[in-house]
Amino acid sequence: MNKIRLSTEEIKYITLFETLTGARVKDCVHNENAMGFLIDRGDMGLAIGRNGSNIEKVRSVIGKGVWVMEFSDELNEFVRNLFHPVDIRQIISHKSNDGKMVIVEVSKRDRKKVIGHNGGRIKIAKKLAKRHFNIDDIKIRTV
């Protein structure tokens, strides 16, 4: 795992998320319309809250879409968690001249869920995979 450097803005969002939910955040990434929070294993219930109340509080304060994913030390489980609750059929990882790549196989009906609105979810997933497992790219394959 690479050493992660957080910006002042990311630290601010992590503190806000932890204060509103009680869940411990390992990492935070963002793009123009969404935030991704990587939380400690076992903290998903805290992060979401009863009937999604905690996550809604975070969304309303931040004003962006929010993705919450659980951390894992094992690559395949980490990738599954990035796209949870989508049913991942298969995860294939390999090295090439372009670096480490992961291919995620999903059904055609789940493709939109994996990519997210304007590609927000896949962009966040790629950033987190790069930071924690040095994965250079994630490709989505439909079956």
ChimeraX attribute file (.defattr): number of C-alpha atoms within 10 A of each C-alpha:
attribute: neighborCount
match mode: 1-to-1
recipient: residues
	/A:1	10
	/A:2	9
	/A:3	7
	/A:4	10
	/A:5	10
	/A:6	13
	/A:7	11
	/A:8	9
	/A:9	11
	/A:10	17
	/A:11	14
	/A:12	11
	/A:13	20
	/A:14	23
	/A:15	13
	/A:16	15
	/A:17	24
	/A:18	16
	/A:19	12
	/A:20	18
	/A:21	20
	/A:22	17
	/A:23	22
	/A:24	21
	/A:25	22
	/A:26	14
	/A:27	21
	/A:28	23
	/A:29	22
	/A:30	21
	/A:31	15
	/A:32	9
	/A:33	14
	/A:34	22
	/A:35	22
	/A:36	23
	/A:37	25
	/A:38	23
	/A:39	22
	/A:40	16
	/A:41	15
	/A:42	12
	/A:43	17
	/A:44	17
	/A:45	13
	/A:46	17
	/A:47	26
	/A:48	19
	/A:49	17
	/A:50	10
	/A:51	8
	/A:52	12
	/A:53	14
	/A:54	19
	/A:55	21
	/A:56	15
	/A:57	16
	/A:58	22
	/A:59	17
	/A:60	11
	/A:61	11
	/A:62	15
	/A:63	12
	/A:64	15
	/A:65	20
	/A:66	19
	/A:67	23
	/A:68	20
	/A:69	26
	/A:70	22
	/A:71	24
	/A:72	18
	/A:73	11
	/A:74	9
	/A:75	17
	/A:76	16
	/A:77	13
	/A:78	20
	/A:79	24
	/A:80	20
	/A:81	19
	/A:82	26
	/A:83	21
	/A:84	16
	/A:85	12
	/A:86	16
	/A:87	13
	/A:88	17
	/A:89	13
	/A:90	14
	/A:91	17
	/A:92	12
	/A:93	14
	/A:94	10
	/A:95	11
	/A:96	7
	/A:97	5
	/A:98	8
	/A:99	11
	/A:100	16
	/A:101	19
	/A:102	21
	/A:103	16
	/A:104	21
	/A:105	19
	/A:106	20
	/A:107	13
	/A:108	11
	/A:109	11
	/A:110	15
	/A:111	16
	/A:112	12
	/A:113	17
	/A:114	23
	/A:115	17
	/A:116	16
	/A:117	13
	/A:118	12
	/A:119	15
	/A:120	21
	/A:121	25
	/A:122	20
	/A:123	20
	/A:124	23
	/A:125	25
	/A:126	19
	/A:127	20
	/A:128	24
	/A:129	22
	/A:130	18
	/A:131	18
	/A:132	18
	/A:133	15
	/A:134	16
	/A:135	20
	/A:136	16
	/A:137	17
	/A:138	21
	/A:139	12
	/A:140	15
	/A:141	15
	/A:142	12
	/A:143	11
